[in-house]
Amino acid sequence: MAGGWLACRSGHWFILGALILGAVAWPDNAEAEDARRCSAWRSGGKGYEQLELRTCTRPASDVDAASRDGDDADDADLAYDIEVKSSYDNAVDVRIELTTTDGTVENVDAELKSGLQIAGECSVCPDHGDVKSFRIGKAPPGKDEPLRPVKPTMHMEILARDLRLTDANAQRIERIAARYYKATRNRLVVTGGSRTPARQAQLMYDKLVHGDDIVKVYENKAAAVEIRNAYRDAVAKRLKRKATIRAIREVIDGQIARGVYVSKHLRANAVDVRSWNMKGKLEQALRDAVKAEAGVTLMDERDSAEPHFHLNMP
């Protein structure tokens, strides 16, 4: 009987201790949730009942990592993650049509696997809760090869806020990093990867303010001229920074709608590599590593507003 009383009392103390610990832990969890704000979950709709979607701000840790390098700094407010929970056993290819409260529409194609995942970005969202509706349908036929997030390796450090590449290009950049590491014992630092039109507009605005000749820098000269002209028109109208970037972005959006891309970053076919202190043997090691990789070309953009080496991939 005494043993049973002690066991019962011990059980009460165990429960009380758990409650106390839980009470201590709850504020931390609440702060983490507040730091990463998310909209309510929404159903995928007819035909996709086992999908749920929401938009979330990017985790603070990712923003901090991005801010350590100039190429992807201060853009955390330009895009929001689209999170999806899938209860399907098999992967499904879908097109997510997202409409904001002001009527702006953005399409995101994604291969959704079972479980929780980030399907892409909402680059047109002014806030994590500003989505009016989601609509899900089948991905269009003949869509591009799926992209996958690229993770750091022993040869490569990744500071880019969003680095998604095809399997083939992910293998290319890893081989380049491995060659560079073998020659220098230094990890290759990737500072820029996939870009939304909003981010591309901001970067091109910064280049133009800096005085860079973007027609010379970008391979697609005609597209660069259109963007330069939009910038000059905005300056002539004395538009402020935000309005000027919006004007540039509208040009980029129109180009993409025609199948024109001023930068391969917009198609996840390019990466930027940190150039800080990369001189002499270090620079030559990178050039040799890139030269050995068929289909990859290096552009020296150390004189630009955001100094770096730019790698174009197939």
N, C-alpha and C positions, 0 to 999 in steps of 0.2 A: 504494500500500500504506500509506504513512504517512498519507495523507488518510483512508483507511478506518479506521486505528487511532484517529485523532483524532476521527472521527465517532462511533466506538464508545465512546470514552472520554467524549466530550461527552454521549452518550446516557446513560451510567452516572451522570454527574454530575446530569443532568436528573432521572433517576428518584430518585436519592438526595435531591435538593433537594425533590422533590414529597413523598417520604416524610416528610422532616423537617417540612415545612409542614403535612402532614396530621397528624403527631403533635402539632404545636402546636395545630391547630384542633380536634382531637377533644375535649379537655377542655371547650372552650366549648360544643360541641354537646351533650356529655353534661350540662353544667350546665343548658342550655336545656331538654333533655328532662326532667331531674329537676324543674325548676321547673314544668313543665307535665306532670303525671303522667297517664298514660293506661292503661286496661286493655288486655288483649290483644284483637286483632281477632276477631270472631265472624261466622260465615256467616249470611246472611239466611234460610237454610233452604229447604225445598222450595217450588219456584215462584219463588223469589227468590235463586237461586244466585249471581247476579252482583252481589249486595249484600253488603257487609261492614260491621259496626258495632262501635263501642267507645265508652266514656265517658272524658272527659278533664276535668281541672281547667281552669278558665279561665286564659288566659295572664296572667302577672304584670303585663304592661303594661296590660291591661284593668282588672285589680283596682286598680292604682295610679290610673288615670284615674277610676274610679268613686269612689275614696276622696277625691278632691278636692272632691266635693260631698256635702252631708249626705244628700240624698234617697236615694242608692243606696250609701251607705257601709256598711262592715262586713257585707255580705251575701254575700261571695264564697264562704263555706262552705255556703251554702244550696242551691246547685244546681250541676249539672255538665253540660257540653255532651255531646250525643249526636252523634258524628261518623259519617258514612257515606261509604263509597267505592262508587260505582256504575259498573259497566262497561257498562250499557245505553246505547245510542245516543240513545234518546228518554227524555223525562221520565216518571216513573211516580209516581202518587199512591198512597200507602200509609198504613196505620195501624201504628205500632210499639207493640207491647205489651211493656212492660218490667217484669220482676219482680225485686225485690231479695231478698237472702238472708233477710230477715225476713217475706217473703211479700207485701209491699206491691206493688200493681200501679199502673202509670201508663200512659196511652195518649197517644201523640203522633202527630198527623196531619201529614204533610209531603209536599211535591212534590219528588221527588229527581231532580236532573239528573245528567248524566254527569260523573264526576270526584269529587273530595273536597269535602265540604260539611258544615256543621253543620245537622242536621235539627231541633234543638230542645234543650230542657233536660230533665234528669232532676231534678225538684224534690224527689223522695222519696229520692234517693240519699244515704246518710250518708257515702259515700266513692266515689272514682272507680272502685274495683274491687269494689264491693259489689253488682254485678248478677248475679243467679242465671241469668237467661235472657232472651233476646229472642225475640219472635214477630212476624212480619210478615204482614200481610194487606192486603186492598184497603181503601182509605179508604171510609168510609160515604157513601152517596149524599146529595147535597144539603148537603155540608159547606160551611162558611163560605168566603168568598173568600180565596184564599191570601195569606199575609203575606210581606213581603220586608224584609230589613234596610234601614234608612234610613241613608245616609251623609252626612257633613258636606258643606256647600256654602259658597260664598263669603258666603252670608247667614246661615248657621246652624252653630253649634258644638254637638257632641253629646257630653255627658258621661254620659248614661244608659248603664248596663251592657248593657241589652237594649232596643233600639228597633226593633220590627218593626211595620209598618203595612200596610194594604191599599194598592194603588196610588193609589186615590182619596184616602185620608187622608194618604198621603205627599205628594201634590201639594198638599193643603190646607195642611199645616204649612209647606211650602216657600213657598207664596204669602204666608202670614202673615209668615214670616221676611223675605221680599223686601220687603214693605211696611214692615216695622219698620226694616229696614236703610236703605231709601230715606229714611225720615223722620229717622233718628237717626245713620246711618253706623256703627251698632253691630250686631254679629251677635247673633242670638237664641241663647241658651244653653239647650239642652234637657237637663234633669237627671234626668228620670224617664220611663220608657216602659212596655213590656210587663212584667207582673209574674207571678210564680208565686204560688200560694196561700201558700207559706211566707213569701215576702217581704211579701205583703199582710198576713199575720198579724203579722209583726214590726212593720210600720209602724203598724198599728192598735193594737197593744200600746203602742208608744211614745206615740201620741196619747192613749190612755187614762191612762197614767202621768202624762203632762204635764197632764192635767185637761181635755183637749178634749172638747167635746160632739159625739161622732161621729154621733149621731142628727140633729143639726142640719147637720153637714158633708156627710153622704152623702145622695144623692137617694133611694136605696132605704131608707126609714126602717125598714121591718120587718126587713130583713136586718141593719141596723146595731143594732137593738134586740137581736136574737139574739146578736150578737157582744158587745155590752156586757154582757148577762146572763151569758155564758160567762166574761167577765173578772171580773165581780163574784163569781161562784161560786168561781172560782179564788182570788181574794183572800180570800174567807171561809174557804177551806180552807188558806190560808197556803201555797199552792203557790209554788215558785220561778219565776224568770223563764222559764226554758226550758220548764217544764211548763205554765205559763200560755199561752205562745205556742203550744204544741202544742194546747192545748184550743181556742184561738181558731181555729187552722188546721183542726181537725176540724169546726168549725161551718162554716167557709168551704167546705171540701170537700163537706160535705153539701148546702150551698146550690147549689153548682155542679152536683152530681148531679141536682138538681131543676130545673136551668136558671135558677137565680137568681144574680146577680152583684152583690155589694155595691159594686164599683168597676168602672168601664169599663177600668181598667188590666188587669184580669184577662182581658179580651177584646181587648186591644190597640186600644182605641178612645179612648185618652186619652194626653196627654203633660203633663209638668210643666216649667215654665219658671222659670229662676232669677230671683229677685226682688231680689237684693242690689243696693242703690243704685238700684233702678228706681223713681224718684219723679218727680213733676211731669210734665215733657214726655215723659220716657221711658215712664212708666206710661201716659200718655194715648196715646202712639204705639202701644203694644201693644194697648190696648183698641180703638183705631180699626182696627188691622190685623185683629183678631179679628172685630170687628163687620162688617167688609166681607166676611167669608167665611161664606157661608150654611151653616147646620147646626152651626157651632162656637160653643160658649159658654165664657165665662171665669169661673172661681171664684177668689176671692181667699182664699188660705190662708196668708197671711203671719203669722197669729197662731197657727199650729199648731206642733207639735213640730219639723217640718221646713218652714220658711217657703218658699213658692213660689206661683206662679200655676198653676192647674190648668185645662187645656183639654180639654173633652169634645168628642168628634167622633161623627158618625153611625155 
